[in-house]
C-alpha cells in the first residue's frame, strides 16, 4: 500500500484559492526548487524564473490534481527539470565560451581566508557541473543535491536504476577530470585542451 501524498491536502486547499495554502506551498517547496534549478542552470536569476514558472503551473493545475496517479513532488521535479532543459536548449542556440567563463570563475591564487576558499571551491564545482552533459548533471543534482534515492531519481528521469548508476559513474569521472584540469590550470601547468579549434 502506498503512503498518502503529503501534499494532497495542501493542493486541494490551493485549488480552493486559499491564500494561506499558497504561502505554505511556497515556504515548503521554494528552497528545493531554487536549489534544483540553480544547480542545473548555474544561474540564480534563471533559477528564480524557473521556480516562479513552476509555481504558476501548480496554481493552474492544483484544482484538477488527482492523488494516486503520481506523487506531487515527482510531478513538480519533472516540471522544474523540463523548464530547466528548455532554458538550456535556448542557451545552446547562443553559444557560450565555457573556457573563458571557467577561467573567469576560478582564481588560482591562494585564498586569504577560509570563506573565500570555500567560495572558490563552490565556483569550481559549479563550473564542473556546468561542463557535464545535461543528463549526467541531472543525475548528479537529483542524487547528491536533492538527496533522492537511486530509485526515485531513476523514476523521475524515466530510466532504469542501472542506467542511472551508469550516468552517475560517467558524471563522477567527468567531474574528477574537470576538477583535475582546473587544478592544473590554476597551478600554472595548463595543458591545452583537445577539441574544436
C-alpha positions in Angstrom: 0.0 0.0 0.0 1.3 3.4 -1.0 1.9 6.1 1.5 -0.5 9.0 1.1 0.9 12.0 -0.7 1.8 14.6 1.9 1.0 17.5 -0.4 -2.5 16.3 -1.4 -4.4 18.3 1.2 -2.4 21.4 0.5 -3.0 21.1 -3.2 -6.8 20.8 -2.6 -6.7 23.9 -0.5 -4.8 25.8 -3.2 -7.4 24.6 -5.7 -10.0 26.3 -3.5 -7.9 29.5 -3.7 -6.9 29.6 0.0 -4.2 32.3 0.3 -2.6 30.6 3.4 -2.2 27.4 1.4 -0.4 29.2 -1.3 2.0 30.7 1.3 2.5 27.2 2.8 3.3 25.7 -0.6 5.9 28.4 -1.3 7.6 28.0 2.0 7.6 24.2 1.7 8.8 23.9 -1.9 10.7 27.1 -2.9 14.1 26.2 -1.3 14.3 22.9 -3.1 13.1 24.2 -6.4 15.7 27.0 -6.3 18.4 24.5 -5.4 17.5 22.1 -8.2 17.2 24.8 -10.8 20.2 26.7 -9.6 22.4 23.6 -9.8 21.2 22.6 -13.2 21.3 26.1 -14.7 24.2 27.7 -12.8 22.4 31.0 -12.7 20.4 32.2 -9.6 18.2 34.6 -11.7 17.2 31.9 -14.1 16.6 29.6 -11.1 14.2 32.1 -9.7 12.4 32.4 -13.0 12.0 28.6 -13.2 10.7 28.5 -9.7 8.2 31.2 -10.5 7.0 29.4 -13.6 6.8 26.2 -11.6 4.5 27.8 -9.0 2.3 29.2 -11.8 1.9 25.6 -13.1 1.0 24.5 -9.5 -1.7 27.1 -9.2 -3.0 26.3 -12.7 -3.2 22.5 -12.0 -4.0 22.4 -8.3 -7.8 22.2 -8.6 -7.5 19.3 -11.1 -4.8 17.3 -9.2 -5.6 13.6 -8.8 -3.8 11.9 -6.0 -2.7 8.3 -6.6 -1.6 8.8 -10.2 1.8 10.3 -9.2 3.3 11.9 -6.2 3.1 15.6 -6.3 6.9 16.0 -5.7 7.6 13.7 -8.6 5.4 15.8 -10.9 6.9 19.1 -9.6 10.5 17.9 -10.1 9.6 16.9 -13.6 8.2 20.4 -14.3 11.3 22.0 -12.9 13.6 19.7 -15.0 11.6 20.4 -18.2 11.7 24.2 -17.6 15.5 24.0 -17.0 16.0 21.9 -20.2 14.0 24.4 -22.2 16.3 27.2 -21.0 19.5 25.1 -21.6 18.3 24.4 -25.2 17.8 28.1 -25.7 21.3 28.7 -24.4 22.7 26.2 -26.9 21.3 28.4 -29.7 23.5 31.2 -28.3 27.0 29.6 -27.9 28.9 30.4 -24.7 32.6 30.5 -24.4 32.9 27.9 -21.5 36.7 28.0 -21.4 36.7 31.8 -20.9 34.0 31.6 -18.3 35.8 28.8 -16.5 39.0 30.9 -16.1 37.0 33.9 -15.0 35.4 31.9 -12.2 38.5 30.0 -11.0 41.1 32.1 -9.2 44.4 30.3 -8.9 45.8 32.4 -6.2 45.7 31.2 -2.6 42.6 32.3 -0.7 43.3 34.9 2.0 40.8 33.3 4.4 38.6 30.3 4.7 35.3 31.8 3.4 36.9 32.9 0.2 38.5 29.4 -0.2 35.1 27.8 0.2 33.6 30.2 -2.3 36.3 29.4 -4.8 35.7 25.6 -4.3 32.0 26.2 -4.8 32.7 28.1 -8.0 34.9 25.3 -9.2 32.2 22.8 -8.6 29.6 24.9 -10.3 31.9 25.2 -13.4 32.5 21.4 -13.3 28.7 20.7 -13.0 28.1 23.1 -15.9 30.6 21.2 -18.1 28.7 18.0 -17.7 26.2 16.8 -20.4 22.6 17.6 -19.3 21.6 14.0 -18.3 24.7 13.5 -16.2 24.2 16.9 -14.5 20.6 16.0 -13.8 21.6 12.6 -12.3 24.2 14.2 -10.0 21.9 17.0 -8.9 19.0 14.7 -8.1 21.1 12.3 -6.1 23.6 14.5 -4.3 21.9 17.9 -4.1 18.3 16.9 -3.9 19.1 13.7 -1.9 16.8 11.4 -3.9 17.4 7.7 -3.8 18.5 5.9 -6.9 15.0 4.5 -7.3 13.4 8.0 -7.0 15.9 9.7 -9.3 15.7 6.9 -11.9 11.9 7.1 -11.9 12.0 10.9 -12.2 14.4 10.7 -15.2 12.3 7.8 -16.7 15.3 5.4 -16.8 16.3 2.2 -15.1 18.3 2.2 -11.9 21.2 0.6 -13.8 21.1 3.4 -16.4 21.1 6.0 -13.6 24.1 4.3 -12.0 25.9 4.4 -15.3 25.1 8.1 -15.7 26.4 8.8 -12.2 29.6 6.8 -12.8 30.3 8.8 -16.0 29.4 12.1 -14.3 31.7 11.5 -11.3 34.5 10.6 -13.7 33.9 13.7 -15.8 33.7 15.9 -12.7 37.0 14.4 -11.4 38.7 15.1 -14.8 37.3 18.6 -15.0 38.4 19.5 -11.4 41.9 18.0 -12.0 42.2 20.0 -15.2 41.1 23.1 -13.4 43.6 22.5 -10.7 46.4 22.1 -13.2 45.3 25.4 -14.9 45.2 27.2 -11.5 48.7 26.0 -10.7 50.1 27.2 -14.0 50.5 23.8 -15.5 48.0 24.4 -18.3 47.7 21.5 -20.7 46.0 22.5 -23.9 42.5 21.0 -24.3 41.7 18.9 -27.2 38.7 19.8 -29.2 37.4 22.3 -31.7 39.8 24.9 -32.9 
